[in-house]
Amino acid sequence: MKPKTRQFVILSLLYWALRRLLELVVLMLRSDEAKEVEIVVLRHELHVLKRQVGRPQVRLADRALLAAASRVLPKARWPTFFVRPETTLTWHRKLVARRWTYPRKRGRPPTRADIRSLIVRLARENETWGYRRIQGELLGLGIKVAPSTVWTVLRQAGIDPAPMRGLSWTAFLKAQAAGIIACDFVTVDTVFLRRMFILFFIKIDSRRVLLGGVTSNPDASWVTQQARNLVSQSEIVPFRFLIRDRDAKFADGFDEVFRSEDVQVIRTPIKAPLANAFAERFVGTLRRECLDRTLILGSGHWSRSSGSTSIITTATGRTGR
């Protein structure tokens, strides 16, 4: 109970006792016949009120007075109360329990939400960090937490200890993506039913797409020349791996240009387009966003439509120049 509420209850009880004391003095000065008549009238009024009131609202002072009176009156007179005897006894037990109940000391305060989120973030972004390493890093930031607190937070977040986390495929591919580039052909059918072949290269880490060239006859010399054009761009090279499919249009000269730059050419398995998923996804995006909505007249029209030899694809698959 709050201190203000406790003071209010004490004052209310004192005022109630003063009123009852004054009433007792007045009753002592009356005759016995007048007292008996008044008691009969009060009991009748009480019965009338019981028929009209469904459930009376009892305040704390009323409960205290009725509970104290129940300990004085014999059980034979308890039916005079407008509450059940069990209720009166319950009120008395609560008053006794409240009298002997002491304020409890608070335990260890909970860890703040921002510190918990910071612990989880450090553990997810640094998979090799254990509890004590995270506790030390937090100490360097001026945040004092115990290693057991870090262990509890990570356990509640479902994060395993550092030796059991391992390296996920997502983190592994992100670490290796900076040195990987993929290439493929995309075909375009013009209004005059002529098929053009567009060679493109895509960087795995940034999703940047370089359009190599467009032709209706991708022979070995043309493909090899496009490889030389790519290698000559200093901002693209160096990269360590080139992923391509087993299309016959990729001649030996194409691979030899990259091998001369210490780039390993990786051919995808037979009938496995998902092995070159980034290139295949760009082909699908290019068709949905551009080719399915535009009628291409020829290679010149395609060059003007593309507008640039560089296209950036976002994580959602949309393209932008």
Protein Blocks (a to p, Z undefined) as FASTA:
>chain_A
ZZklmmmmmmmmmmmmmmmmmmmmmmmmpcfklmmmmmmmmmmmmmmmmmmpmbdcddfk
lmmmmmmmmmmpcfklmmmpcbdfklmmmmmmmmmmmmmpccdddddddddfklmmmmmm
mmmmmmkbcfklmmmmmmmnopacdfklmmmmmmmnopacfklnopafklmmmmmmmmgc
cddddddddfkopacdddddddfklopacdfbdcfbdcfklmmmmmmmmmmpmklpccfb
dcddfbfklcfklmmmmmmnopacddddehilklmmmlmmmmmmmmmmmmmmcccfblml
mmmmnopacdcddfkopacZZ
